[in-house]
């Protein structure tokens, strides 16, 4: 006799099979009423806007002006240091040049006096023979004079005592004008005091008298 359907019980699951939870398998379909439903965006949340071409500032954008100021300050300090060193070097050079100039001036004076010492010696020798023959004394003094002139010429101060030369205001100093029929006008007639040197190395001009112009 067949068993009625309502009285038939399901067969037990095989050993090791997974038993589904009570209530059945999840069904596809609209969500149940107790599940959270997505709604329209809230006003306090950021809303997406249209895309823009502005790039986001990099990490160095905020520190750009400060970095430029630091570079400027560093460069300025370096220039100031160089300027101070240049001033110090210039001051040291000036002091060293002044010392060398003084030392050279003293050495030049010593060389000049050394060159004139033989003249002084010969003058003293001539004075020691003052009681000798007058002509010999005159010749001795003339020799000492020539020696002194030679020394001055060697030092770069040649002697100017020429008569008959055209008057040169750079070399001659007029102390008188004379009428001389035998002399050319505006020429040196007499040298009253010789001159030494010329140009920038002139010690003094020659004092002369000049013939008048006709």
Backbone as JSON, one array per atom type, in Angstrom:
{
  "sequence": "XXXXXXXXXXXXXXXXXXXXXXXXXXXXXXXXXXXXXXXXXXXXXXXXXXXXXXXXXXXXXXXXXXXXXXXXXXXXXXXXXXXXXXXXXXXXXXXXXXXXXXXXXXXXXXXXXXXXXXXXXXXXXXXXXXXXXXXXXXXXXXXXXXXXXXXXXXXXXXXXXXXXXXXXXXXXXXXXXXXXXXXXXXXXXXXXXXXXXXXXXXXXXXXXXXXXXX",
  "N": [[0.85, -1.19, 0.0], [0.66, 2.19, -0.92], [2.5, 5.0, 0.54], [1.14, 7.95, 1.87], [1.77, 11.28, 0.45], [2.09, 13.41, 2.27], [3.02, 12.24, 4.49], [5.53, 11.49, 3.99], [8.92, 11.63, 4.85], [11.93, 13.56, 4.41], [14.86, 12.15, 3.0], [17.8, 11.43, 4.93], [20.75, 13.53, 4.72], [23.67, 12.68, 2.85], [26.69, 11.42, 4.36], [29.09, 13.82, 5.34], [28.17, 15.86, 3.72], [27.36, 19.4, 3.18], [25.24, 21.15, 5.19], [22.59, 23.27, 4.38], [21.7, 26.53, 5.77], [18.96, 27.07, 7.97], [15.86, 28.14, 6.71], [16.24, 28.35, 4.07], [17.84, 28.87, 0.84], [19.48, 31.95, -0.24], [17.49, 34.17, -2.04], [17.29, 35.54, -5.32], [16.49, 38.88, -6.01], [14.62, 41.82, -5.23], [16.0, 43.86, -2.62], [15.44, 43.19, 0.84], [13.23, 44.89, 3.1], [14.47, 45.6, 5.48], [17.13, 46.03, 4.89], [19.83, 48.44, 4.36], [19.15, 51.15, 2.22], [20.47, 52.76, -0.69], [20.62, 56.27, -0.9], [19.86, 59.66, -1.97], [22.71, 61.94, -2.4], [24.05, 63.52, 0.51], [23.91, 66.92, 1.65], [26.1, 67.89, 3.1], [28.31, 66.55, 2.3], [31.27, 66.43, 0.23], [30.82, 67.37, -3.12], [31.33, 66.05, -6.33], [33.03, 67.98, -8.75], [33.35, 69.83, -11.86], [36.06, 68.82, -13.98], [39.27, 70.41, -13.79], [42.06, 72.27, -15.26], [44.07, 73.04, -13.62], [47.03, 72.37, -11.96], [47.9, 70.54, -9.07], [49.61, 72.18, -6.42], [53.04, 71.58, -5.94], [55.23, 69.95, -3.55], [57.26, 71.83, -3.09], [56.19, 74.27, -3.54], [55.29, 76.03, -1.53], [57.62, 76.63, -0.2], [59.14, 78.0, -2.03], [59.64, 80.99, -2.38], [61.0, 81.43, 0.07], [63.25, 79.8, -0.22], [64.47, 81.1, -2.38], [65.11, 83.57, -1.17], [66.98, 82.69, 0.72], [69.04, 81.79, -0.96], [69.73, 84.22, -2.16], [70.64, 85.67, 0.08], [72.85, 84.11, 0.77], [74.48, 84.39, -1.52], [74.9, 87.17, -1.4], [76.33, 87.41, 1.0], [78.65, 86.03, 0.32], [79.68, 87.71, -1.67], [80.17, 90.0, -0.12], [82.16, 88.99, 1.58], [84.22, 88.5, -0.28], [84.65, 91.15, -1.09], [85.56, 92.35, 1.28], [87.94, 90.87, 1.66], [89.32, 91.7, -0.62], [89.66, 94.44, -0.04], [91.3, 94.21, 2.21], [93.57, 93.01, 1.07], [94.3, 95.04, -0.69], [94.94, 97.11, 1.1], [97.11, 95.95, 2.45], [98.85, 95.75, 0.28], [99.24, 98.47, -0.3], [100.56, 99.34, 2.05], [102.86, 97.76, 1.92], [103.97, 98.7, -0.46], [104.5, 101.36, 0.24], [106.47, 100.98, 2.21], [108.48, 99.78, 0.65], [108.99, 101.88, -1.1], [110.02, 103.88, 0.61], [112.3, 102.53, 1.47], [113.69, 102.28, -0.96], [114.08, 104.96, -1.55], [115.82, 105.77, 0.5], [117.98, 104.12, -0.14], [118.68, 105.14, -2.64], [119.49, 107.74, -1.99], [121.73, 107.09, -0.48], [123.35, 105.95, -2.48], [123.8, 108.19, -4.08], [125.19, 109.96, -2.37], [127.42, 108.39, -1.87], [128.55, 108.39, -4.41], [129.38, 111.05, -4.52], [131.31, 111.27, -2.62], [134.1, 110.95, -3.43], [134.53, 113.49, -4.59], [134.37, 115.22, -2.4], [136.58, 114.27, -1.01], [138.69, 114.98, -2.75], [138.47, 117.74, -2.72], [139.15, 118.3, -0.07], [141.77, 117.41, -0.18], [142.84, 119.32, -1.94], [142.6, 121.63, -0.41], [144.38, 121.05, 1.61], [146.77, 121.48, 0.32], [147.0, 124.2, 0.03], [149.01, 126.09, 0.31], [150.72, 125.64, -1.76], [151.88, 125.98, -5.17], [150.06, 128.45, -6.91], [148.94, 127.99, -9.49], [148.81, 125.23, -9.62], [146.97, 124.7, -7.65], [144.68, 125.81, -8.79], [144.35, 124.19, -11.03], [143.9, 121.78, -9.73], [141.43, 122.29, -8.39], [139.82, 122.71, -10.64], [139.85, 120.15, -11.74], [138.53, 118.72, -9.74], [136.02, 119.91, -9.99], [135.29, 119.05, -12.58], [135.15, 116.36, -12.1], [132.94, 116.22, -10.35], [130.92, 117.14, -12.06], [130.9, 115.1, -13.93], [130.0, 113.0, -12.35], [127.4, 113.87, -11.74], [126.31, 113.8, -14.32], [126.43, 111.09, -14.83], [124.54, 110.24, -13.04], [122.29, 111.05, -14.32], [121.83, 113.78, -14.64], [122.63, 115.96, -16.66], [124.93, 118.65, -17.53], [124.2, 122.05, -18.38], [125.51, 124.62, -19.99], [125.97, 126.17, -22.26], [126.94, 128.72, -24.54], [125.64, 130.96, -27.05], [123.64, 129.3, -27.92], [120.25, 128.82, -29.04], [117.63, 130.49, -27.3], [115.86, 128.65, -24.9], [112.97, 128.2, -23.25], [112.4, 126.01, -21.64], [114.81, 125.12, -20.7], [116.34, 127.3, -20.02], [116.68, 130.18, -17.93], [115.89, 133.46, -18.02], [117.81, 136.1, -16.96], [118.63, 138.52, -17.71], [118.73, 140.91, -20.41], [120.64, 141.78, -23.17], [122.31, 144.1, -25.4], [123.92, 143.03, -28.15], [125.97, 143.15, -30.76], [127.38, 141.21, -32.04], [126.09, 138.84, -31.55], [123.48, 136.56, -32.32], [120.04, 137.51, -32.44], [117.92, 136.73, -29.67], [119.43, 134.67, -28.56], [121.65, 132.82, -26.35], [123.85, 134.71, -24.53], [125.5, 134.86, -22.29], [126.26, 132.64, -19.6], [125.25, 132.61, -16.43], [124.75, 130.89, -14.35], [125.08, 127.49, -14.35], [122.84, 125.02, -15.66], [121.22, 121.93, -14.73], [120.24, 118.74, -15.73], [117.18, 117.78, -17.5], [113.85, 118.14, -18.81], [111.58, 116.07, -17.05], [113.49, 115.34, -15.24], [114.9, 117.53, -14.49], [117.05, 119.44, -12.54], [117.54, 122.16, -12.15], [117.02, 125.13, -14.13], [119.25, 126.78, -16.48], [120.69, 129.87, -15.65], [120.7, 132.68, -17.6], [121.84, 135.32, -19.85], [120.31, 137.03, -22.53], [120.44, 137.88, -25.99], [119.17, 140.91, -27.41], [116.25, 141.37, -29.49], [116.34, 142.72, -32.75]],
  "CA": [[0.0, 0.0, 0.0], [1.57, 3.37, -0.98], [2.49, 5.96, 1.66], [0.68, 9.26, 1.42], [2.87, 12.25, 0.3], [2.32, 14.25, 3.45], [3.66, 11.5, 5.55], [6.89, 11.06, 3.58], [10.0, 12.49, 5.39], [13.11, 13.59, 3.51], [15.97, 11.24, 3.32], [18.94, 12.13, 5.58], [21.84, 13.85, 3.79], [24.83, 11.78, 2.95], [27.73, 11.77, 5.33], [30.08, 14.79, 4.83], [27.57, 16.94, 2.94], [27.12, 20.65, 3.89], [23.81, 21.38, 5.41], [22.28, 24.7, 4.25], [21.06, 27.09, 6.95], [17.5, 27.05, 7.98], [15.23, 29.26, 6.03], [16.4, 28.24, 2.63], [18.92, 29.56, 0.13], [19.12, 33.33, -0.56], [16.78, 34.3, -3.29], [17.56, 36.76, -6.1], [15.32, 39.75, -6.07], [14.83, 43.13, -4.58], [16.45, 43.75, -1.22], [14.41, 43.24, 1.86], [12.99, 46.22, 3.64], [15.33, 45.94, 6.6], [18.51, 46.32, 4.43], [20.01, 49.87, 4.07], [18.97, 51.49, 0.83], [21.22, 53.97, -1.09], [19.78, 57.44, -1.08], [20.52, 60.8, -2.63], [23.87, 62.45, -1.64], [23.79, 64.52, 1.52], [24.46, 68.24, 1.3], [27.35, 68.2, 3.81], [29.42, 65.79, 1.73], [31.82, 67.1, -0.96], [30.24, 66.93, -4.38], [32.31, 66.1, -7.43], [32.88, 69.12, -9.62], [33.92, 69.64, -13.21], [37.53, 68.73, -13.98], [40.01, 71.64, -14.12], [43.43, 72.07, -15.76], [45.05, 73.52, -12.64], [47.78, 71.29, -11.31], [48.07, 70.7, -7.63], [50.94, 72.69, -6.07], [53.97, 70.56, -5.46], [55.69, 70.13, -2.15], [58.2, 72.95, -2.95], [55.55, 75.54, -3.9], [55.22, 76.91, -0.36], [58.97, 77.02, 0.23], [59.87, 78.63, -3.14], [60.19, 82.32, -2.04], [61.98, 81.34, 1.17], [64.5, 79.26, -0.76], [65.12, 82.15, -3.18], [65.7, 84.53, -0.23], [68.18, 82.09, 1.31], [70.1, 81.82, -1.97], [70.17, 85.61, -2.31], [71.43, 86.03, 1.26], [74.13, 83.4, 0.69], [75.29, 85.05, -2.54], [75.3, 88.5, -0.9], [77.38, 87.22, 2.01], [79.87, 85.65, -0.38], [80.21, 88.92, -2.31], [80.73, 90.85, 0.93], [83.43, 88.4, 2.02], [85.22, 88.79, -1.3], [84.95, 92.58, -1.05], [86.4, 92.61, 2.45], [89.27, 90.33, 1.4], [89.98, 92.57, -1.59], [90.09, 95.64, 0.67], [92.44, 93.87, 3.06], [94.73, 92.82, 0.2], [94.71, 96.36, -1.2], [95.59, 97.84, 2.19], [98.43, 95.35, 2.65], [99.7, 96.14, -0.86], [99.61, 99.87, -0.13], [101.57, 99.45, 3.1], [104.11, 97.17, 1.44], [104.54, 99.61, -1.45], [105.05, 102.51, 0.95], [107.74, 100.57, 2.83], [109.48, 99.6, -0.4], [109.34, 103.21, -1.62], [110.92, 104.51, 1.58], [113.59, 101.82, 1.44], [114.37, 102.64, -2.2], [114.51, 106.36, -1.43], [117.03, 105.79, 1.35], [119.09, 103.51, -0.88], [119.1, 106.06, -3.7], [120.28, 108.8, -1.34], [123.04, 106.53, -0.12], [124.15, 105.81, -3.7], [124.21, 109.53, -4.54], [126.23, 110.47, -1.47], [128.62, 107.58, -2.1], [129.19, 108.87, -5.64], [129.96, 112.38, -4.3], [132.4, 111.21, -1.64], [135.42, 111.28, -4.02], [134.62, 114.93, -4.8], [134.7, 115.8, -1.11], [137.97, 113.89, -0.69], [139.61, 115.77, -3.56], [138.44, 119.13, -2.23], [139.96, 118.34, 1.15], [143.18, 117.3, -0.59], [143.25, 120.61, -2.51], [142.75, 122.58, 0.69], [145.59, 120.72, 2.36], [147.9, 122.0, -0.44], [146.69, 125.6, -0.3], [150.24, 126.88, 0.26], [151.54, 125.26, -2.91], [151.87, 126.89, -6.31], [148.65, 128.79, -7.21], [148.45, 127.34, -10.71], [148.5, 123.83, -9.31], [145.7, 124.71, -6.9], [143.6, 126.07, -9.75], [144.16, 122.97, -11.84], [143.3, 120.77, -8.87], [140.01, 122.62, -8.2], [139.11, 122.46, -11.91], [139.72, 118.7, -11.88], [137.46, 118.29, -8.83], [134.76, 120.34, -10.6], [134.97, 118.15, -13.69], [134.75, 115.07, -11.52], [131.58, 116.35, -9.84], [130.02, 117.23, -13.21], [130.81, 113.75, -14.5], [129.15, 112.19, -11.47], [126.02, 114.3, -11.96], [125.88, 113.31, -15.63], [126.21, 109.65, -14.69], [123.29, 110.07, -12.3], [121.18, 111.46, -15.17], [121.63, 115.22, -14.58], [123.7, 116.56, -17.46], [125.18, 120.08, -17.31], [123.86, 122.94, -19.5], [126.2, 125.92, -19.84], [126.41, 126.53, -23.6], [126.64, 130.07, -25.03], [125.35, 130.98, -28.48], [122.51, 128.42, -28.22], [118.96, 129.52, -29.02], [116.98, 130.51, -26.0], [114.85, 127.59, -24.72], [112.39, 128.46, -21.92], [112.38, 124.79, -20.84], [116.16, 124.87, -20.17], [117.0, 128.55, -19.65], [115.98, 131.2, -17.15], [116.45, 134.75, -18.42], [118.05, 137.03, -15.86], [118.98, 139.81, -18.29], [118.72, 141.04, -21.87], [121.73, 142.68, -23.53], [122.47, 144.43, -26.81], [125.2, 142.48, -28.6], [125.96, 143.16, -32.23], [128.01, 140.0, -32.55], [125.26, 137.68, -31.22], [122.17, 136.46, -32.98], [118.94, 137.85, -31.51], [117.25, 135.66, -28.92], [120.37, 133.58, -28.27], [122.31, 132.93, -25.05], [125.1, 135.45, -24.6], [126.34, 134.53, -21.13], [125.67, 131.71, -18.63], [125.62, 133.04, -15.09], [124.66, 129.73, -13.47], [124.76, 126.33, -15.19], [121.66, 124.21, -15.34], [121.48, 120.48, -14.68], [119.06, 117.92, -16.0], [116.23, 118.27, -18.49], [112.55, 117.49, -18.74], [111.12, 115.73, -15.71], [114.65, 115.14, -14.37], [115.65, 118.78, -14.4], [117.29, 119.95, -11.19], [117.31, 123.6, -12.23], [117.4, 125.66, -15.45], [120.45, 127.63, -16.52], [120.44, 131.31, -15.59], [121.44, 133.22, -18.75], [121.46, 136.59, -20.48], [119.9, 136.77, -23.92], [120.6, 139.03, -26.87], [117.91, 141.55, -27.77], [115.79, 141.31, -30.87], [116.49, 144.01, -33.43]],
  "C": [[0.87, 1.22, 0.0], [1.37, 4.32, 0.16], [2.03, 7.29, 1.14], [1.82, 10.29, 1.37], [3.11, 13.06, 1.53], [3.01, 13.54, 4.55], [5.06, 11.1, 5.19], [7.91, 12.06, 4.13], [11.19, 12.45, 4.48], [14.2, 12.67, 3.98], [17.1, 12.01, 3.97], [20.03, 12.39, 4.57], [22.99, 12.89, 3.93], [25.87, 12.32, 3.89], [28.75, 12.68, 4.66], [29.48, 15.91, 4.02], [27.32, 18.15, 3.81], [25.65, 20.9, 3.97], [23.51, 22.84, 5.28], [21.59, 25.2, 5.49], [19.56, 27.01, 6.81], [16.95, 28.29, 7.29], [15.45, 29.23, 4.55], [17.54, 29.06, 2.09], [18.49, 30.99, -0.14], [18.5, 33.39, -1.93], [17.19, 35.61, -3.97], [16.32, 37.59, -6.14], [15.59, 41.03, -5.38], [15.21, 42.97, -3.15], [15.27, 43.85, -0.29], [14.33, 44.64, 2.46], [13.89, 46.59, 4.76], [16.75, 46.21, 6.18], [18.64, 47.81, 4.11], [19.91, 50.13, 2.59], [19.81, 52.73, 0.5], [20.29, 55.11, -1.35], [20.51, 58.55, -1.79], [21.66, 61.35, -1.78], [23.46, 63.54, -0.68], [24.48, 65.84, 1.15], [25.76, 68.55, 1.97], [28.53, 67.43, 3.29], [29.94, 66.51, 0.5], [31.24, 66.51, -2.21], [31.32, 67.01, -5.45], [32.01, 67.26, -8.34], [33.47, 68.85, -10.98], [35.44, 69.6, -13.14], [38.16, 70.05, -14.39], [41.4, 71.28, -14.56], [44.48, 72.51, -14.78], [45.7, 72.34, -11.96], [47.91, 71.58, -9.83], [49.46, 71.23, -7.33], [51.8, 71.6, -5.49], [54.4, 70.82, -4.05], [56.6, 71.32, -1.98], [57.54, 74.28, -3.24], [55.55, 76.5, -2.72], [56.59, 77.42, 0.04], [59.75, 77.71, -0.87], [60.43, 79.99, -2.79], [61.22, 82.28, -0.93], [63.31, 80.81, 0.68], [65.24, 80.3, -1.59], [65.78, 83.2, -2.28], [66.98, 83.98, 0.39], [69.33, 82.1, 0.31], [70.64, 83.23, -2.16], [71.05, 86.04, -1.13], [72.8, 85.36, 1.22], [75.05, 84.06, -0.33], [75.78, 86.41, -2.08], [76.42, 88.38, 0.14], [78.7, 86.85, 1.36], [80.51, 86.85, -1.06], [80.82, 89.86, -1.28], [82.06, 90.3, 1.44], [84.53, 88.66, 1.0], [85.63, 90.26, -1.28], [85.84, 92.92, 0.13], [87.82, 92.06, 2.25], [90.04, 91.19, 0.41], [90.47, 93.86, -0.94], [91.3, 95.37, 1.55], [93.7, 93.68, 2.22], [95.23, 94.15, -0.34], [95.43, 97.17, -0.12], [96.98, 97.28, 2.46], [99.38, 95.72, 1.52], [100.15, 97.59, -0.74], [100.7, 100.04, 0.92], [102.91, 98.89, 2.64], [104.78, 98.08, 0.41], [105.16, 100.83, -0.78], [106.39, 102.16, 1.61], [108.84, 100.4, 1.79], [109.93, 100.94, -0.98], [110.29, 103.93, -0.68], [112.29, 103.84, 1.56], [114.38, 102.17, 0.18], [114.86, 104.09, -2.16], [115.78, 106.48, -0.59], [118.22, 105.21, 0.6], [119.59, 104.43, -1.98], [119.91, 107.23, -3.13], [121.67, 108.31, -0.98], [123.93, 106.38, -1.35], [124.65, 107.17, -4.19], [125.33, 110.09, -3.67], [127.53, 109.69, -1.66], [129.35, 108.04, -3.37], [129.85, 110.22, -5.46], [131.11, 112.37, -3.3], [133.78, 111.48, -2.24], [135.61, 112.77, -4.26], [135.01, 115.62, -3.49], [136.15, 115.49, -0.73], [138.96, 114.74, -1.47], [139.62, 117.24, -3.14], [139.26, 119.26, -0.96], [141.45, 118.23, 0.82], [143.68, 118.62, -1.17], [143.46, 121.65, -1.41], [144.01, 122.29, 1.5], [146.85, 121.22, 1.66], [147.67, 123.47, -0.83], [147.94, 126.45, -0.38], [151.11, 126.54, -0.92], [151.39, 126.3, -4.02], [150.42, 127.19, -6.7], [148.13, 128.1, -8.45], [148.08, 125.89, -10.45], [147.19, 123.74, -8.54], [144.53, 124.9, -7.85], [143.32, 124.83, -10.58], [143.5, 121.87, -11.0], [141.8, 121.02, -8.65], [139.21, 122.37, -9.48], [138.91, 120.96, -12.12], [138.6, 118.17, -10.97], [136.1, 118.69, -9.39], [134.34, 119.41, -11.71], [134.53, 116.77, -13.18], [133.31, 115.13, -11.01], [130.57, 116.42, -10.99], [129.83, 115.86, -13.85], [129.91, 112.85, -13.65], [127.67, 112.56, -11.65], [125.48, 113.8, -13.3], [125.6, 111.8, -15.58], [124.92, 109.35, -13.92], [122.07, 110.52, -13.1], [120.9, 112.94, -15.16], [122.77, 115.9, -15.32], [123.75, 118.07, -17.26], [124.82, 120.87, -18.56], [124.49, 124.3, -19.21], [126.72, 126.4, -21.18], [126.02, 127.99, -23.92], [126.43, 130.0, -26.54], [124.19, 130.07, -28.86], [121.21, 129.21, -28.23], [118.31, 129.42, -27.65], [115.86, 129.45, -25.97], [114.24, 127.79, -23.33], [112.32, 127.22, -21.05], [113.73, 124.53, -20.18], [116.84, 126.12, -19.65], [116.07, 129.44, -18.84], [116.64, 132.56, -17.43], [116.59, 135.65, -17.19], [118.46, 138.4, -16.39], [118.95, 139.75, -19.8], [119.76, 142.1, -22.23], [121.69, 142.94, -25.02], [123.85, 143.99, -27.24], [125.15, 142.36, -30.1], [126.53, 141.88, -32.8], [127.16, 138.74, -32.32], [123.96, 137.71, -31.99], [121.08, 136.84, -31.97], [118.32, 136.6, -30.89], [118.14, 134.43, -28.74], [121.06, 133.87, -26.93], [123.66, 133.62, -25.25], [126.04, 135.05, -23.48], [125.55, 133.61, -20.2], [126.17, 132.13, -17.25], [125.58, 131.88, -14.09], [124.25, 128.53, -14.32], [123.48, 125.65, -14.72], [122.0, 122.73, -15.4], [120.15, 119.73, -14.87], [118.17, 118.56, -17.04], [114.92, 117.5, -18.35], [112.11, 117.26, -17.3], [112.27, 115.54, -14.72], [115.5, 116.4, -14.25], [115.79, 119.22, -12.95], [117.03, 121.45, -11.13], [117.66, 124.05, -13.64], [118.66, 126.52, -15.35], [120.04, 129.1, -16.5], [121.33, 131.98, -16.64], [121.0, 134.64, -19.05], [121.27, 136.33, -21.96], [120.06, 138.06, -24.73], [119.24, 139.58, -27.26], [117.55, 141.25, -29.22], [115.97, 142.71, -31.5], [115.14, 144.53, -33.91]]
}
